[in-house]
Amino acid sequence: MEKSIIVIGGGVVGLACAYKMAQKGLKNITILEEGACGARATTASLGVLMPYVPTIEKPTAILQRTSLEMYEDFAKELVDFSGVDIEFEKLGHIQILHSEKQLEKAKKAVERSNELDKKVNGENAFELLTFEQAKELEPNLKEAKFGCMYSRMTANLSTEKLVLALKTACEKLGVEIKENTSVNDIIIQNGKVKGVITGQGEILSEKVLIATGAYSAKFSHVIDNLKEIQSQKGEALELKLEERKFDRLVKMAGFYALCKKDGTTFIGSTSSRKPDFSEDVKEKSIKMLMKGGQRILPEISEKDIVRAWAGHRPHSYLGSPLLGKCNEAENLFVAVGHGKIGICTAPFTAEIISSLIVNDELLIDLTPFRVNKLKLPGSKD
């Protein structure tokens, strides 16, 4: 039987899009995942949902801001429907400011946030704190020469539970999920999508959505711009400490510490844009992570390390995710290139894509995310 749509990719974006399409009434949806759903970038992530910087108003930041504002309701609905607790927690974060330049940037962020009237439980979403004020919130803070910026918007969730909840919700809505199924090509006849070719044969479909993350260049022979979606390798550490050091996420100089109630502490993360899909973590990366982590928690050492791991984010060299219809064929869609914010932007991405595919409705102007956009030097998109 011909499918209504095939979603290629079972990461958080593919799963969320399928969930929302099924929720809107679309039947006969199939997700094809090369390995296990969420086993790549999604579960390699620490599940930190970080707010956009309010001084930045480029399209990706707006996508991130809108999605983060949706997340609490999205999480509650998903948990209620699937029965899986994704451990969503609005914990906030403190950014330790380590230079005058950072302080000036933080002042602009707080000012802009107040202009946007962003509130969390009736209080400003962003706020500047002195070191003494920050220590009242987090007594284990060791330094903040230029003060801190406090955001109440930052949240955290379990990526493993998120994947399980989305899979469960999809299956409850009748979505077929086929793992360990590699898609080798997309069938296009007379300018129209007809299905896909897998390792097990052809599957016919009226529509196809490509949501293959960092591995999207595999289909660049179909959509040329997918060659601009490349791996951005990120590495992180898990430590085991005797107690929880911080209730909030604490960030400094590009690194952050995320502490769990049982003393499990995560230090993240490195970022490398080499087109390398290796998952090994080199010794120099461990030392870099430890050095960054020790600026936040001086007492940690390599003996506290439980594990180190890597994942591959889908970095877009076009400056933004690619979302929407493709010129290459009728009924061919993409949702790729979310970089570090795929989990954070999943709710709004899923609403955008599902509304477009199911109802032919544009929720936002997709021009900045157009699939055939040009790669321009210095592009602000």
GIMO-V825704 format. One record per helix or strand of 3 or more residues. SS is the DSSP state (H for helix, E for strand). FROM is the first residue (numbers start at 0). TO is the last residue. If there is no record, write none. Layout:
SS,FROM,TO + SS,FROM,TO
This chain:
E,2,7 + H,11,22 + E,28,31 + H,40,43 + H,58,81 + E,92,95 + H,99,114 + E,125,128 + H,130,136 + E,147,150 + H,158,171 + E,175,177 + E,182,188 + E,191,197 + E,200,209 + H,212,218 + H,223,227 + E,228,239 + E,248,251 + E,254,258 + E,263,267 + H,282,295 + H,301,303 + E,304,315 + E,321,324 + E,331,335 + H,341,358 + H,366,368
